[in-house]
Amino acid sequence: MIEELEGVDLSVRVKFRGGYIKEGILSEVKENGYDIMVMSNRGEKCDMKNILGKVTEKIGSNVEIGVLIVN
């Protein structure tokens, strides 16, 4: 998939990092100036935090870039 995205002139970066999830993701976004984030939707219940997943909801509420949420 990465090769396909790079084939249409998109720069893709995949990183793995340890630590607290929310703080680590927010630091990564702030330090590296991303244009967009892609996150997974993992929730099962019918309220917003669970529909988006707790981490996805917290990140989406605290970044100033677009967040694409995928199943």
Predicted model as a PDB file, atoms N, CA, C, CB and O in Angstrom, pLDDT in the B-factor column:
MODEL        1                                                                  
ATOM      1  N   MET A   1       0.814  -1.187   0.000  1.00 71.00           N  
ATOM      2  CA  MET A   1       0.000   0.000   0.000  1.00 71.00           C  
ATOM      3  C   MET A   1       0.866   1.263   0.000  1.00 71.00           C  
ATOM      4  CB  MET A   1      -0.931  -0.009   1.198  1.00 71.00           C  
ATOM      5  O   MET A   1       0.535   2.231  -0.685  1.00 71.00           O  
ATOM      6  N   ILE A   2       1.950   1.271   0.743  1.00 75.00           N  
ATOM      7  CA  ILE A   2       2.819   2.441   0.793  1.00 75.00           C  
ATOM      8  C   ILE A   2       3.374   2.748  -0.592  1.00 75.00           C  
ATOM      9  CB  ILE A   2       3.966   2.222   1.792  1.00 75.00           C  
ATOM     10  O   ILE A   2       3.434   3.909  -0.999  1.00 75.00           O  
ATOM     11  N   GLU A   3       3.778   1.713  -1.310  1.00 81.00           N  
ATOM     12  CA  GLU A   3       4.309   1.918  -2.655  1.00 81.00           C  
ATOM     13  C   GLU A   3       3.258   2.542  -3.573  1.00 81.00           C  
ATOM     14  CB  GLU A   3       4.799   0.589  -3.241  1.00 81.00           C  
ATOM     15  O   GLU A   3       3.586   3.394  -4.399  1.00 81.00           O  
ATOM     16  N   GLU A   4       2.003   2.127  -3.434  1.00 81.00           N  
ATOM     17  CA  GLU A   4       0.924   2.691  -4.255  1.00 81.00           C  
ATOM     18  C   GLU A   4       0.754   4.180  -3.969  1.00 81.00           C  
ATOM     19  CB  GLU A   4      -0.403   1.946  -3.996  1.00 81.00           C  
ATOM     20  O   GLU A   4       0.599   4.973  -4.898  1.00 81.00           O  
ATOM     21  N   LEU A   5       0.780   4.566  -2.701  1.00 77.00           N  
ATOM     22  CA  LEU A   5       0.626   5.968  -2.338  1.00 77.00           C  
ATOM     23  C   LEU A   5       1.810   6.800  -2.821  1.00 77.00           C  
ATOM     24  CB  LEU A   5       0.469   6.109  -0.830  1.00 77.00           C  
ATOM     25  O   LEU A   5       1.636   7.906  -3.334  1.00 77.00           O  
ATOM     26  N   GLU A   6       2.998   6.264  -2.655  1.00 79.00           N  
ATOM     27  CA  GLU A   6       4.181   6.980  -3.136  1.00 79.00           C  
ATOM     28  C   GLU A   6       4.184   7.075  -4.653  1.00 79.00           C  
ATOM     29  CB  GLU A   6       5.459   6.290  -2.653  1.00 79.00           C  
ATOM     30  O   GLU A   6       4.753   8.011  -5.215  1.00 79.00           O  
ATOM     31  N   GLY A   7       3.546   6.105  -5.329  1.00 83.00           N  
ATOM     32  CA  GLY A   7       3.452   6.105  -6.783  1.00 83.00           C  
ATOM     33  C   GLY A   7       2.598   7.234  -7.328  1.00 83.00           C  
ATOM     34  O   GLY A   7       2.704   7.574  -8.506  1.00 83.00           O  
ATOM     35  N   VAL A   8       1.754   7.819  -6.492  1.00 88.00           N  
ATOM     36  CA  VAL A   8       0.936   8.967  -6.904  1.00 88.00           C  
ATOM     37  C   VAL A   8       1.407  10.241  -6.210  1.00 88.00           C  
ATOM     38  CB  VAL A   8      -0.553   8.713  -6.591  1.00 88.00           C  
ATOM     39  O   VAL A   8       0.622  11.156  -5.961  1.00 88.00           O  
ATOM     40  N   ASP A   9       2.701  10.284  -5.901  1.00 79.00           N  
ATOM     41  CA  ASP A   9       3.367  11.465  -5.334  1.00 79.00           C  
ATOM     42  C   ASP A   9       2.917  11.852  -3.926  1.00 79.00           C  
ATOM     43  CB  ASP A   9       3.149  12.621  -6.232  1.00 79.00           C  
ATOM     44  O   ASP A   9       2.912  13.036  -3.591  1.00 79.00           O  
ATOM     45  N   LEU A  10       2.546  10.892  -3.111  1.00 80.00           N  
ATOM     46  CA  LEU A  10       2.247  11.156  -1.708  1.00 80.00           C  
ATOM     47  C   LEU A  10       3.416  10.692  -0.857  1.00 80.00           C  
ATOM     48  CB  LEU A  10       0.934  10.452  -1.272  1.00 80.00           C  
ATOM     49  O   LEU A  10       3.942   9.596  -1.050  1.00 80.00           O  
ATOM     50  N   SER A  11       3.811  11.521   0.071  1.00 77.00           N  
ATOM     51  CA  SER A  11       4.873  11.150   0.999  1.00 77.00           C  
ATOM     52  C   SER A  11       4.244  10.415   2.177  1.00 77.00           C  
ATOM     53  CB  SER A  11       5.672  12.407   1.479  1.00 77.00           C  
ATOM     54  O   SER A  11       3.325  10.928   2.815  1.00 77.00           O  
ATOM     55  N   VAL A  12       4.734   9.227   2.462  1.00 78.00           N  
ATOM     56  CA  VAL A  12       4.166   8.388   3.513  1.00 78.00           C  
ATOM     57  C   VAL A  12       5.239   8.102   4.549  1.00 78.00           C  
ATOM     58  CB  VAL A  12       3.595   7.067   2.931  1.00 78.00           C  
ATOM     59  O   VAL A  12       6.378   7.779   4.212  1.00 78.00           O  
ATOM     60  N   ARG A  13       4.859   8.224   5.816  1.00 77.00           N  
ATOM     61  CA  ARG A  13       5.783   7.918   6.899  1.00 77.00           C  
ATOM     62  C   ARG A  13       5.054   7.050   7.920  1.00 77.00           C  
ATOM     63  CB  ARG A  13       6.337   9.223   7.560  1.00 77.00           C  
ATOM     64  O   ARG A  13       4.004   7.433   8.435  1.00 77.00           O  
ATOM     65  N   VAL A  14       5.612   5.893   8.203  1.00 79.00           N  
ATOM     66  CA  VAL A  14       5.058   4.989   9.214  1.00 79.00           C  
ATOM     67  C   VAL A  14       6.069   4.939  10.349  1.00 79.00           C  
ATOM     68  CB  VAL A  14       4.767   3.540   8.625  1.00 79.00           C  
ATOM     69  O   VAL A  14       7.254   4.688  10.125  1.00 79.00           O  
ATOM     70  N   LYS A  15       5.596   5.182  11.577  1.00 80.00           N  
ATOM     71  CA  LYS A  15       6.496   5.192  12.732  1.00 80.00           C  
ATOM     72  C   LYS A  15       5.902   4.358  13.856  1.00 80.00           C  
ATOM     73  CB  LYS A  15       6.759   6.639  13.214  1.00 80.00           C  
ATOM     74  O   LYS A  15       4.686   4.260  14.016  1.00 80.00           O  
ATOM     75  N   PHE A  16       6.796   3.764  14.623  1.00 81.00           N  
ATOM     76  CA  PHE A  16       6.415   3.058  15.841  1.00 81.00           C  
ATOM     77  C   PHE A  16       7.149   3.734  16.980  1.00 81.00           C  
ATOM     78  CB  PHE A  16       6.750   1.516  15.764  1.00 81.00           C  
ATOM     79  O   PHE A  16       8.332   4.055  16.865  1.00 81.00           O  
ATOM     80  N   ARG A  17       6.443   3.951  18.087  1.00 77.00           N  
ATOM     81  CA  ARG A  17       7.019   4.696  19.193  1.00 77.00           C  
ATOM     82  C   ARG A  17       6.401   4.198  20.491  1.00 77.00           C  
ATOM     83  CB  ARG A  17       6.795   6.222  19.019  1.00 77.00           C  
ATOM     84  O   ARG A  17       5.204   3.914  20.528  1.00 77.00           O  
ATOM     85  N   GLY A  18       7.175   4.088  21.537  1.00 81.00           N  
ATOM     86  CA  GLY A  18       6.672   3.646  22.834  1.00 81.00           C  
ATOM     87  C   GLY A  18       6.241   4.826  23.687  1.00 81.00           C  
ATOM     88  O   GLY A  18       6.569   5.973  23.385  1.00 81.00           O  
ATOM     89  N   GLY A  19       5.501   4.539  24.759  1.00 83.00           N  
ATOM     90  CA  GLY A  19       5.086   5.580  25.698  1.00 83.00           C  
ATOM     91  C   GLY A  19       3.581   5.693  25.781  1.00 83.00           C  
ATOM     92  O   GLY A  19       2.851   4.812  25.328  1.00 83.00           O  
ATOM     93  N   TYR A  20       3.126   6.789  26.366  1.00 86.00           N  
ATOM     94  CA  TYR A  20       1.690   7.033  26.474  1.00 86.00           C  
ATOM     95  C   TYR A  20       1.140   7.370  25.095  1.00 86.00           C  
ATOM     96  CB  TYR A  20       1.389   8.177  27.485  1.00 86.00           C  
ATOM     97  O   TYR A  20       1.691   8.213  24.387  1.00 86.00           O  
ATOM     98  N   ILE A  21       0.055   6.710  24.721  1.00 84.00           N  
ATOM     99  CA  ILE A  21      -0.455   6.796  23.346  1.00 84.00           C  
ATOM    100  C   ILE A  21      -0.827   8.223  22.957  1.00 84.00           C  
ATOM    101  CB  ILE A  21      -1.667   5.892  23.181  1.00 84.00           C  
ATOM    102  O   ILE A  21      -0.285   8.761  21.991  1.00 84.00           O  
ATOM    103  N   LYS A  22      -1.739   8.835  23.691  1.00 86.00           N  
ATOM    104  CA  LYS A  22      -2.225  10.169  23.319  1.00 86.00           C  
ATOM    105  C   LYS A  22      -1.077  11.174  23.267  1.00 86.00           C  
ATOM    106  CB  LYS A  22      -3.299  10.646  24.314  1.00 86.00           C  
ATOM    107  O   LYS A  22      -0.926  11.892  22.279  1.00 86.00           O  
ATOM    108  N   GLU A  23      -0.271  11.228  24.321  1.00 89.00           N  
ATOM    109  CA  GLU A  23       0.818  12.190  24.384  1.00 89.00           C  
ATOM    110  C   GLU A  23       1.846  11.946  23.279  1.00 89.00           C  
ATOM    111  CB  GLU A  23       1.491  12.129  25.749  1.00 89.00           C  
ATOM    112  O   GLU A  23       2.367  12.895  22.694  1.00 89.00           O  
ATOM    113  N   GLY A  24       2.135  10.681  22.995  1.00 89.00           N  
ATOM    114  CA  GLY A  24       3.093  10.349  21.951  1.00 89.00           C  
ATOM    115  C   GLY A  24       2.635  10.781  20.577  1.00 89.00           C  
ATOM    116  O   GLY A  24       3.415  11.328  19.798  1.00 89.00           O  
ATOM    117  N   ILE A  25       1.360  10.535  20.276  1.00 87.00           N  
ATOM    118  CA  ILE A  25       0.820  10.926  18.965  1.00 87.00           C  
ATOM    119  C   ILE A  25       0.781  12.441  18.840  1.00 87.00           C  
ATOM    120  CB  ILE A  25      -0.594  10.337  18.756  1.00 87.00           C  
ATOM    121  O   ILE A  25       1.171  12.987  17.807  1.00 87.00           O  
ATOM    122  N   LEU A  26       0.316  13.127  19.878  1.00 90.00           N  
ATOM    123  CA  LEU A  26       0.250  14.585  19.825  1.00 90.00           C  
ATOM    124  C   LEU A  26       1.643  15.196  19.669  1.00 90.00           C  
ATOM    125  CB  LEU A  26      -0.428  15.131  21.085  1.00 90.00           C  
ATOM    126  O   LEU A  26       1.810  16.165  18.929  1.00 90.00           O  
ATOM    127  N   SER A  27       2.638  14.645  20.352  1.00 91.00           N  
ATOM    128  CA  SER A  27       4.018  15.125  20.212  1.00 91.00           C  
ATOM    129  C   SER A  27       4.528  14.893  18.802  1.00 91.00           C  
ATOM    130  CB  SER A  27       4.940  14.431  21.224  1.00 91.00           C  
ATOM    131  O   SER A  27       5.162  15.770  18.218  1.00 91.00           O  
ATOM    132  N   GLU A  28       4.258  13.732  18.258  1.00 89.00           N  
ATOM    133  CA  GLU A  28       4.698  13.397  16.900  1.00 89.00           C  
ATOM    134  C   GLU A  28       4.122  14.385  15.891  1.00 89.00           C  
ATOM    135  CB  GLU A  28       4.280  11.960  16.534  1.00 89.00           C  
ATOM    136  O   GLU A  28       4.841  14.869  15.016  1.00 89.00           O  
ATOM    137  N   VAL A  29       2.837  14.683  16.006  1.00 89.00           N  
ATOM    138  CA  VAL A  29       2.195  15.619  15.083  1.00 89.00           C  
ATOM    139  C   VAL A  29       2.805  17.008  15.229  1.00 89.00           C  
ATOM    140  CB  VAL A  29       0.675  15.672  15.333  1.00 89.00           C  
ATOM    141  O   VAL A  29       3.111  17.658  14.229  1.00 89.00           O  
ATOM    142  N   LYS A  30       2.983  17.463  16.458  1.00 89.00           N  
ATOM    143  CA  LYS A  30       3.528  18.804  16.699  1.00 89.00           C  
ATOM    144  C   LYS A  30       4.976  18.924  16.217  1.00 89.00           C  
ATOM    145  CB  LYS A  30       3.448  19.144  18.190  1.00 89.00           C  
ATOM    146  O   LYS A  30       5.348  19.938  15.626  1.00 89.00           O  
ATOM    147  N   GLU A  31       5.785  17.912  16.462  1.00 91.00           N  
ATOM    148  CA  GLU A  31       7.203  17.960  16.123  1.00 91.00           C  
ATOM    149  C   GLU A  31       7.474  17.844  14.626  1.00 91.00           C  
ATOM    150  CB  GLU A  31       7.926  16.865  16.844  1.00 91.00           C  
ATOM    151  O   GLU A  31       8.505  18.323  14.153  1.00 91.00           O  
ATOM    152  N   ASN A  32       6.564  17.215  13.866  1.00 89.00           N  
ATOM    153  CA  ASN A  32       6.868  16.898  12.472  1.00 89.00           C  
ATOM    154  C   ASN A  32       5.978  17.571  11.441  1.00 89.00           C  
ATOM    155  CB  ASN A  32       6.784  15.449  12.284  1.00 89.00           C  
ATOM    156  O   ASN A  32       6.165  17.343  10.246  1.00 89.00           O  
ATOM    157  N   GLY A  33       5.031  18.379  11.845  1.00 86.00           N  
ATOM    158  CA  GLY A  33       4.252  19.171  10.905  1.00 86.00           C  
ATOM    159  C   GLY A  33       3.496  18.388   9.847  1.00 86.00           C  
ATOM    160  O   GLY A  33       3.550  18.738   8.669  1.00 86.00           O  
ATOM    161  N   TYR A  34       2.805  17.353  10.237  1.00 87.00           N  
ATOM    162  CA  TYR A  34       2.026  16.553   9.285  1.00 87.00           C  
ATOM    163  C   TYR A  34       0.857  17.352   8.712  1.00 87.00           C  
ATOM    164  CB  TYR A  34       1.505  15.276   9.961  1.00 87.00           C  
ATOM    165  O   TYR A  34       0.363  18.282   9.350  1.00 87.00           O  
ATOM    166  N   ASP A  35       0.422  16.989   7.518  1.00 87.00           N  
ATOM    167  CA  ASP A  35      -0.730  17.618   6.878  1.00 87.00           C  
ATOM    168  C   ASP A  35      -2.028  16.922   7.260  1.00 87.00           C  
ATOM    169  CB  ASP A  35      -0.563  17.610   5.365  1.00 87.00           C  
ATOM    170  O   ASP A  35      -3.069  17.568   7.385  1.00 87.00           O  
ATOM    171  N   ILE A  36      -1.969  15.610   7.446  1.00 88.00           N  
ATOM    172  CA  ILE A  36      -3.157  14.816   7.754  1.00 88.00           C  
ATOM    173  C   ILE A  36      -2.736  13.579   8.542  1.00 88.00           C  
ATOM    174  CB  ILE A  36      -3.917  14.413   6.452  1.00 88.00           C  
ATOM    175  O   ILE A  36      -1.602  13.115   8.429  1.00 88.00           O  
ATOM    176  N   MET A  37      -3.645  13.062   9.325  1.00 86.00           N  
ATOM    177  CA  MET A  37      -3.432  11.831  10.083  1.00 86.00           C  
ATOM    178  C   MET A  37      -4.485  10.828   9.675  1.00 86.00           C  
ATOM    179  CB  MET A  37      -3.478  12.090  11.614  1.00 86.00           C  
ATOM    180  O   MET A  37      -5.635  11.193   9.427  1.00 86.00           O  
ATOM    181  N   VAL A  38      -4.103   9.573   9.605  1.00 84.00           N  
ATOM    182  CA  VAL A  38      -5.068   8.507   9.334  1.00 84.00           C  
ATOM    183  C   VAL A  38      -5.098   7.620  10.556  1.00 84.00           C  
ATOM    184  CB  VAL A  38      -4.701   7.689   8.040  1.00 84.00           C  
ATOM    185  O   VAL A  38      -4.066   7.111  10.992  1.00 84.00           O  
ATOM    186  N   MET A  39      -6.306   7.434  11.118  1.00 82.00           N  
ATOM    187  CA  MET A  39      -6.462   6.617  12.320  1.00 82.00           C  
ATOM    188  C   MET A  39      -7.575   5.602  12.116  1.00 82.00           C  
ATOM    189  CB  MET A  39      -6.757   7.500  13.550  1.00 82.00           C  
ATOM    190  O   MET A  39      -8.470   5.784  11.291  1.00 82.00           O  
ATOM    191  N   SER A  40      -7.496   4.546  12.879  1.00 75.00           N  
ATOM    192  CA  SER A  40      -8.487   3.479  12.804  1.00 75.00           C  
ATOM    193  C   SER A  40      -9.666   3.751  13.718  1.00 75.00           C  
ATOM    194  CB  SER A  40      -7.857   2.146  13.157  1.00 75.00           C  
ATOM    195  O   SER A  40      -9.517   4.355  14.780  1.00 75.00           O  
ATOM    196  N   ASN A  41     -10.833   3.302  13.301  1.00 71.00           N  
ATOM    197  CA  ASN A  41     -12.055   3.359  14.099  1.00 71.00           C  
ATOM    198  C   ASN A  41     -12.235   1.985  14.724  1.00 71.00           C  
ATOM    199  CB  ASN A  41     -13.313   3.772  13.230  1.00 71.00           C  
ATOM    200  O   ASN A  41     -12.423   1.006  14.003  1.00 71.00           O  
ATOM    201  N   ARG A  42     -12.180   1.888  16.046  1.00 62.00           N  
ATOM    202  CA  ARG A  42     -12.258   0.587  16.698  1.00 62.00           C  
ATOM    203  C   ARG A  42     -13.428   0.452  17.667  1.00 62.00           C  
ATOM    204  CB  ARG A  42     -10.987   0.323  17.425  1.00 62.00           C  
ATOM    205  O   ARG A  42     -13.546  -0.586  18.319  1.00 62.00           O  
ATOM    206  N   GLY A  43     -14.293   1.448  17.791  1.00 53.00           N  
ATOM    207  CA  GLY A  43     -15.351   1.421  18.794  1.00 53.00           C  
ATOM    208  C   GLY A  43     -16.511   0.502  18.448  1.00 53.00           C  
ATOM    209  O   GLY A  43     -16.724   0.160  17.285  1.00 53.00           O  
ATOM    210  N   GLU A  44     -17.254   0.109  19.470  1.00 53.00           N  
ATOM    211  CA  GLU A  44     -18.406  -0.771  19.267  1.00 53.00           C  
ATOM    212  C   GLU A  44     -19.689  -0.237  19.866  1.00 53.00           C  
ATOM    213  CB  GLU A  44     -18.122  -2.115  19.844  1.00 53.00           C  
ATOM    214  O   GLU A  44     -20.765  -0.636  19.423  1.00 53.00           O  
ATOM    215  N   LYS A  45     -19.632   0.652  20.857  1.00 51.00           N  
ATOM    216  CA  LYS A  45     -20.834   1.176  21.509  1.00 51.00           C  
ATOM    217  C   LYS A  45     -21.314   2.417  20.792  1.00 51.00           C  
ATOM    218  CB  LYS A  45     -20.566   1.488  22.988  1.00 51.00           C  
ATOM    219  O   LYS A  45     -20.663   2.891  19.861  1.00 51.00           O  
ATOM    220  N   CYS A  46     -22.458   2.951  21.219  1.00 49.00           N  
ATOM    221  CA  CYS A  46     -23.099   4.041  20.478  1.00 49.00           C  
ATOM    222  C   CYS A  46     -22.873   5.437  21.046  1.00 49.00           C  
ATOM    223  CB  CYS A  46     -24.549   3.791  20.415  1.00 49.00           C  
ATOM    224  O   CYS A  46     -23.717   6.304  20.819  1.00 49.00           O  
ATOM    225  N   ASP A  47     -21.818   5.704  21.751  1.00 50.00           N  
ATOM    226  CA  ASP A  47     -21.517   7.089  22.094  1.00 50.00           C  
ATOM    227  C   ASP A  47     -20.249   7.499  21.357  1.00 50.00           C  
ATOM    228  CB  ASP A  47     -21.356   7.271  23.637  1.00 50.00           C  
ATOM    229  O   ASP A  47     -19.505   6.645  20.876  1.00 50.00           O  
ATOM    230  N   MET A  48     -20.002   8.794  21.268  1.00 49.00           N  
ATOM    231  CA  MET A  48     -18.926   9.297  20.416  1.00 49.00           C  
ATOM    232  C   MET A  48     -17.566   8.719  20.769  1.00 49.00           C  
ATOM    233  CB  MET A  48     -18.867  10.792  20.502  1.00 49.00           C  
ATOM    234  O   MET A  48     -16.809   8.353  19.870  1.00 49.00           O  
ATOM    235  N   LYS A  49     -17.231   8.625  22.058  1.00 51.00           N  
ATOM    236  CA  LYS A  49     -15.926   8.100  22.435  1.00 51.00           C  
ATOM    237  C   LYS A  49     -15.756   6.666  21.976  1.00 51.00           C  
ATOM    238  CB  LYS A  49     -15.732   8.190  23.936  1.00 51.00           C  
ATOM    239  O   LYS A  49     -14.669   6.279  21.549  1.00 51.00           O  
ATOM    240  N   ASN A  50     -16.808   5.875  22.057  1.00 51.00           N  
ATOM    241  CA  ASN A  50     -16.689   4.478  21.659  1.00 51.00           C  
ATOM    242  C   ASN A  50     -16.861   4.276  20.162  1.00 51.00           C  
ATOM    243  CB  ASN A  50     -17.701   3.650  22.396  1.00 51.00           C  
ATOM    244  O   ASN A  50     -16.311   3.325  19.608  1.00 51.00           O  
ATOM    245  N   ILE A  51     -17.600   5.134  19.504  1.00 49.00           N  
ATOM    246  CA  ILE A  51     -17.723   5.028  18.046  1.00 49.00           C  
ATOM    247  C   ILE A  51     -16.361   5.263  17.413  1.00 49.00           C  
ATOM    248  CB  ILE A  51     -18.767   6.043  17.493  1.00 49.00           C  
ATOM    249  O   ILE A  51     -15.966   4.527  16.509  1.00 49.00           O  
ATOM    250  N   LEU A  52     -15.646   6.267  17.870  1.00 54.00           N  
ATOM    251  CA  LEU A  52     -14.347   6.584  17.303  1.00 54.00           C  
ATOM    252  C   LEU A  52     -13.207   5.829  17.960  1.00 54.00           C  
ATOM    253  CB  LEU A  52     -14.096   8.047  17.408  1.00 54.00           C  
ATOM    254  O   LEU A  52     -12.117   5.747  17.393  1.00 54.00           O  
ATOM    255  N   GLY A  53     -13.430   5.290  19.112  1.00 67.00           N  
ATOM    256  CA  GLY A  53     -12.349   4.725  19.906  1.00 67.00           C  
ATOM    257  C   GLY A  53     -11.811   5.829  20.788  1.00 67.00           C  
ATOM    258  O   GLY A  53     -11.726   6.979  20.355  1.00 67.00           O  
ATOM    259  N   LYS A  54     -11.454   5.511  21.989  1.00 77.00           N  
ATOM    260  CA  LYS A  54     -11.060   6.545  22.947  1.00 77.00           C  
ATOM    261  C   LYS A  54      -9.837   7.327  22.480  1.00 77.00           C  
ATOM    262  CB  LYS A  54     -10.780   5.920  24.301  1.00 77.00           C  
ATOM    263  O   LYS A  54      -9.810   8.552  22.599  1.00 77.00           O  
ATOM    264  N   VAL A  55      -8.836   6.647  21.957  1.00 81.00           N  
ATOM    265  CA  VAL A  55      -7.629   7.343  21.503  1.00 81.00           C  
ATOM    266  C   VAL A  55      -7.943   8.221  20.301  1.00 81.00           C  
ATOM    267  CB  VAL A  55      -6.518   6.335  21.150  1.00 81.00           C  
ATOM    268  O   VAL A  55      -7.518   9.376  20.254  1.00 81.00           O  
ATOM    269  N   THR A  56      -8.676   7.696  19.334  1.00 82.00           N  
ATOM    270  CA  THR A  56      -9.019   8.464  18.142  1.00 82.00           C  
ATOM    271  C   THR A  56      -9.802   9.720  18.506  1.00 82.00           C  
ATOM    272  CB  THR A  56      -9.825   7.605  17.168  1.00 82.00           C  
ATOM    273  O   THR A  56      -9.544  10.792  17.959  1.00 82.00           O  
ATOM    274  N   GLU A  57     -10.747   9.595  19.416  1.00 81.00           N  
ATOM    275  CA  GLU A  57     -11.551  10.741  19.841  1.00 81.00           C  
ATOM    276  C   GLU A  57     -10.676  11.786  20.522  1.00 81.00           C  
ATOM    277  CB  GLU A  57     -12.678  10.292  20.789  1.00 81.00           C  
ATOM    278  O   GLU A  57     -10.823  12.978  20.251  1.00 81.00           O  
ATOM    279  N   LYS A  58      -9.767  11.364  21.401  1.00 84.00           N  
ATOM    280  CA  LYS A  58      -8.884  12.309  22.099  1.00 84.00           C  
ATOM    281  C   LYS A  58      -7.939  13.012  21.130  1.00 84.00           C  
ATOM    282  CB  LYS A  58      -8.073  11.583  23.178  1.00 84.00           C  
ATOM    283  O   LYS A  58      -7.712  14.216  21.242  1.00 84.00           O  
ATOM    284  N   ILE A  59      -7.395  12.265  20.188  1.00 86.00           N  
ATOM    285  CA  ILE A  59      -6.474  12.852  19.211  1.00 86.00           C  
ATOM    286  C   ILE A  59      -7.219  13.830  18.313  1.00 86.00           C  
ATOM    287  CB  ILE A  59      -5.797  11.749  18.362  1.00 86.00           C  
ATOM    288  O   ILE A  59      -6.761  14.952  18.099  1.00 86.00           O  
ATOM    289  N   GLY A  60      -8.357  13.411  17.792  1.00 83.00           N  
ATOM    290  CA  GLY A  60      -9.137  14.267  16.903  1.00 83.00           C  
ATOM    291  C   GLY A  60      -9.556  15.573  17.555  1.00 83.00           C  
ATOM    292  O   GLY A  60      -9.715  16.588  16.875  1.00 83.00           O  
ATOM    293  N   SER A  61      -9.734  15.552  18.872  1.00 86.00           N  
ATOM    294  CA  SER A  61     -10.133  16.750  19.609  1.00 86.00           C  
ATOM    295  C   SER A  61      -8.960  17.659  19.944  1.00 86.00           C  
ATOM    296  CB  SER A  61     -10.837  16.358  20.877  1.00 86.00           C  
ATOM    297  O   SER A  61      -9.165  18.792  20.381  1.00 86.00           O  
ATOM    298  N   ASN A  62      -7.733  17.182  19.747  1.00 88.00           N  
ATOM    299  CA  ASN A  62      -6.569  17.937  20.201  1.00 88.00           C  
ATOM    300  C   ASN A  62      -5.536  18.255  19.128  1.00 88.00           C  
ATOM    301  CB  ASN A  62      -5.911  17.192  21.278  1.00 88.00           C  
ATOM    302  O   ASN A  62      -4.453  18.738  19.458  1.00 88.00           O  
ATOM    303  N   VAL A  63      -5.831  18.004  17.866  1.00 89.00           N  
ATOM    304  CA  VAL A  63      -4.890  18.357  16.801  1.00 89.00           C  
ATOM    305  C   VAL A  63      -5.526  19.398  15.886  1.00 89.00           C  
ATOM    306  CB  VAL A  63      -4.470  17.098  15.989  1.00 89.00           C  
ATOM    307  O   VAL A  63      -6.749  19.511  15.805  1.00 89.00           O  
ATOM    308  N   GLU A  64      -4.679  20.152  15.201  1.00 90.00           N  
ATOM    309  CA  GLU A  64      -5.160  21.190  14.301  1.00 90.00           C  
ATOM    310  C   GLU A  64      -4.983  20.801  12.839  1.00 90.00           C  
ATOM    311  CB  GLU A  64      -4.441  22.492  14.577  1.00 90.00           C  
ATOM    312  O   GLU A  64      -4.966  21.663  11.960  1.00 90.00           O  
ATOM    313  N   ILE A  65      -4.850  19.501  12.580  1.00 92.00           N  
ATOM    314  CA  ILE A  65      -4.761  19.002  11.205  1.00 92.00           C  
ATOM    315  C   ILE A  65      -5.947  18.080  10.958  1.00 92.00           C  
ATOM    316  CB  ILE A  65      -3.403  18.254  10.949  1.00 92.00           C  
ATOM    317  O   ILE A  65      -6.646  17.694  11.894  1.00 92.00           O  
ATOM    318  N   GLY A  66      -6.168  17.732   9.707  1.00 90.00           N  
ATOM    319  CA  GLY A  66      -7.237  16.810   9.376  1.00 90.00           C  
ATOM    320  C   GLY A  66      -6.947  15.403   9.874  1.00 90.00           C  
ATOM    321  O   GLY A  66      -5.809  14.937   9.836  1.00 90.00           O  
ATOM    322  N   VAL A  67      -7.989  14.739  10.339  1.00 88.00           N  
ATOM    323  CA  VAL A  67      -7.859  13.344  10.795  1.00 88.00           C  
ATOM    324  C   VAL A  67      -8.831  12.511   9.974  1.00 88.00           C  
ATOM    325  CB  VAL A  67      -8.148  13.198  12.351  1.00 88.00           C  
ATOM    326  O   VAL A  67     -10.045  12.705  10.048  1.00 88.00           O  
ATOM    327  N   LEU A  68      -8.291  11.580   9.191  1.00 87.00           N  
ATOM    328  CA  LEU A  68      -9.101  10.661   8.403  1.00 87.00           C  
ATOM    329  C   LEU A  68      -9.279   9.393   9.223  1.00 87.00           C  
ATOM    330  CB  LEU A  68      -8.444  10.355   7.009  1.00 87.00           C  
ATOM    331  O   LEU A  68      -8.301   8.744   9.594  1.00 87.00           O  
ATOM    332  N   ILE A  69     -10.536   9.042   9.507  1.00 82.00           N  
ATOM    333  CA  ILE A  69     -10.826   7.874  10.320  1.00 82.00           C  
ATOM    334  C   ILE A  69     -11.322   6.749   9.407  1.00 82.00           C  
ATOM    335  CB  ILE A  69     -11.876   8.207  11.423  1.00 82.00           C  
ATOM    336  O   ILE A  69     -12.290   6.913   8.663  1.00 82.00           O  
ATOM    337  N   VAL A  70     -10.638   5.607   9.482  1.00 79.00           N  
ATOM    338  CA  VAL A  70     -10.990   4.465   8.638  1.00 79.00           C  
ATOM    339  C   VAL A  70     -11.398   3.282   9.493  1.00 79.00           C  
ATOM    340  CB  VAL A  70      -9.819   4.079   7.724  1.00 79.00           C  
ATOM    341  O   VAL A  70     -10.986   3.160  10.647  1.00 79.00           O  
ATOM    342  N   ASN A  71     -12.215   2.411   8.912  1.00 74.00           N  
ATOM    343  CA  ASN A  71     -12.612   1.188   9.612  1.00 74.00           C  
ATOM    344  C   ASN A  71     -11.533   0.154   9.530  1.00 74.00           C  
ATOM    345  CB  ASN A  71     -13.902   0.631   9.045  1.00 74.00           C  
ATOM    346  O   ASN A  71     -11.689  -0.945  10.063  1.00 74.00           O  
TER     347      ASN A  71                                                      
ENDMDL                                                                          
END                                                                             
